[in-house]
Amino acid sequence: MAGKVPPEPFRIKMVEPVHVPGAEDREKALKAGHFNMFGLRAADVYIDLLTDSGTGAMSKQQWAAIMMGDEAYAGADSFYSLKKSVKDVLGFDYTIPVHQGRAAENVVFGSLVKEGDVIPFNMPFDTTRGHVFNVGASSVDCVIDEAFDRENLHPFKGNVDLKKLEKTIARYGKDRIPFIMVTITNNSGGGQPVSLQNLRDVSAAAKKHAIPLLLDAARMAENAWFIKHREKEFADLSVGEILKETMNTADAITVSCKKDPLVNIGGLIACRTEEMYYKLTPRVILFEGFATYGGLAGRDLEALAVGLREMVNEEHLTHRIAQVRYLGELLSEGGVPCIHPIGGHAVFIDAGAFLPHIPQGSYPADVLSVEIYREGAIRGIGLGALAFENVDEKTGERTFPKLELYRLAINRRTYTNSHMEYVAETILDVYKRRESINYGLKVTYEPPVKGLKHFLAHLEPVKL
Ligand code: F0G
């Protein structure tokens, strides 16, 4: 039986009506959107689980803080509210606001990485990988092998394999490795956490080689919650304390604040030294805005300053993570192959196992997206070959990612458990008719920039 979800630690003050469009409208929407979930209009979606990014509900404290926005161009009070929250919650002395996570990536990769460099990761997210490519560098995945085994119940499947990391450092040498980066939680690998011990070990290895360690910390509070509940040595610490310990392992962080920090727009970079701060600020000014607002309005900085403090609230995290798990358990009980343990922000379905008769080159995860939308106007997203395949520019040879996943990302403080039950019932209906799904997808348009295909591709069904 799916585990009980604790009652919501909030009540609803304002509602946003949503409805299920009719079957005919769903067909029209699919065609108009070129069978790509990014091409759909949100109004044609009933439950939108495309992403947990910027889609959550803010608290009344955040809305109140918005009225305190100081819109001064430089040195606004709102910047100092944010800087104080970062210092109190995360412990960093230097804070650079940016408009979202990939802006932080642009600033960091554009300022610290040069052509031919190599960045070891556990696994990068798609935009992060895009930024690695954008500066002519490459990434090496050093995540533990358990990450690729769907049923393996390792509690920290986002961990870095230290042997792989050492091998990578030995192979490329410290001069080509400007930093190591660890994504917490590991979104591309199923929203899986990284243990504090592992981060401490990676940090020690990084120090030994005098290579900085950066964290992609979009889901750092969820990661800290998992540490509290799965890593015995830290069970007595609060999530807030664990988060600080986590941050202590890193020289700098990039954060999409649209995730755990509970805002609809915003990002940040935080670092420890003036030296790094001054290396990063010119590019912030070129691409984002002055270094004390980074492309955000003063009111956004205020909402973020409050969100950073709210994100470590344990009632909030316990409810959220249990709600995600509830959906995962409803699906698993019905036989749907999901990645276990269920991740922090999303349920990841193994689309390759759900539709084993569709070859990976025909994008089974994206066929599943289409079918789940078709069945019940639910929007999730494929994170498989369409997003992560490598096509050799000379030979055209395709290499596919090890995981062919379909993700249902749960918005924070937004949907109820009955919504989760509707999602599960809809997907179970698709699961029952899975053998009759006998088509693949082909790309009829793709953008000319490497790494961005799945966002912009036009797709067309083709009979298998
Ligand atoms: N890093 C991670 C781990 C992410 O999951 C994302 C975004 C980013 C960086 C980039 O941040 O969107 O604010 O520019 N992930 C979203 C997702 C879009 O759906 O998982 P951003």
Boltz pocket constraint, residues with backbone or C-beta under 6 A from the ligand:
constraints:
  - pocket:
      binder: B
      contacts: [[A, 50], [A, 51], [A, 52], [A, 53], [A, 99], [A, 100], [A, 101], [A, 102], [A, 103], [A, 125], [A, 127], [A, 128], [A, 183], [A, 184], [A, 185], [A, 187], [A, 216], [A, 218], [A, 255], [A, 256], [A, 257], [A, 258], [A, 266], [A, 267], [A, 409]]
      max_distance: 6.0
